[in-house]
Amino acid sequence: MEVYKILDEDNRLLAFEIDCNLISIGKMVELLRADPIITDIRKRQLFSAEEELRLAFNINGVPFIIAEPFGDNSRFWVGPLGNLNADNEHLVKKIEKHFLDYQPPILRRILGKILRGGTARKSRKWNSG
């Protein structure tokens, strides 16, 4: 699966995004549950005030979230809860690997290419200021 990296000015991985139409919430839970250092996986409750939040979990005790900005974005944002900094890069990379290794079913891949028009930017810089 493709990921879209969010990097700092020194090209360190802060977070990443994945296409919403290539993976379900249930499949994300399944991928995360397969890793024993990822714990306390929680889905957003229906009618929750946190409309953008899809999943929350801990990795080595550090809280992370998977969010859908604006509640109807084309991508899920995956990263640490709170301030973005390179201190958690090793954890972000560990989570990223689960998504890089995942291959969506063929129909989802075809639909994903159609919906995103075949092109997408692979990474972007995070402006912390």
Secondary structure as the mmCIF struct_conf table of DSSP 4:
data_model
#
loop_
_struct_conf.conf_type_id
_struct_conf.id
_struct_conf.beg_label_comp_id
_struct_conf.beg_label_asym_id
_struct_conf.beg_label_seq_id
_struct_conf.end_label_comp_id
_struct_conf.end_label_asym_id
_struct_conf.end_label_seq_id
STRN STRN1 TYR A 4 LEU A 7
TURN_TY1_P TURN_TY1_P1 GLU A 9 ASP A 10
STRN STRN2 LEU A 13 ASP A 19
HELX_RH_3T_P HELX_RH_3T_P1 CYS A 20 LEU A 22
HELX_RH_AL_P HELX_RH_AL_P1 ILE A 25 ARG A 33
TURN_TY1_P TURN_TY1_P2 ALA A 34 ALA A 34
BEND BEND1 ASP A 35 ASP A 35
TURN_TY1_P TURN_TY1_P3 PRO A 36 ILE A 37
STRN STRN3 ILE A 38 LYS A 43
HELX_LH_PP_P HELX_LH_PP_P1 ARG A 44 GLN A 45
TURN_TY1_P TURN_TY1_P4 LEU A 46 PHE A 47
BEND BEND2 ALA A 49 ALA A 49
TURN_TY1_P TURN_TY1_P5 GLU A 51 GLU A 52
STRN STRN4 LEU A 53 ILE A 59
TURN_TY1_P TURN_TY1_P6 ASN A 60 GLY A 61
STRN STRN5 VAL A 62 ALA A 67
HELX_RH_3T_P HELX_RH_3T_P2 PRO A 69 GLY A 71
TURN_TY1_P TURN_TY1_P7 ASP A 72 ASP A 72
BEND BEND3 SER A 74 SER A 74
STRN STRN6 ARG A 75 PRO A 80
BEND BEND4 LEU A 81 ASN A 83
HELX_RH_3T_P HELX_RH_3T_P3 ALA A 86 ASN A 88
HELX_RH_AL_P HELX_RH_AL_P2 GLU A 89 ASP A 101
HELX_RH_AL_P HELX_RH_AL_P3 ILE A 106 ARG A 116
TURN_TY1_P TURN_TY1_P8 GLY A 117 GLY A 118
BEND BEND5 LYS A 122 LYS A 122
STRN STRN7 SER A 123 LYS A 125
#
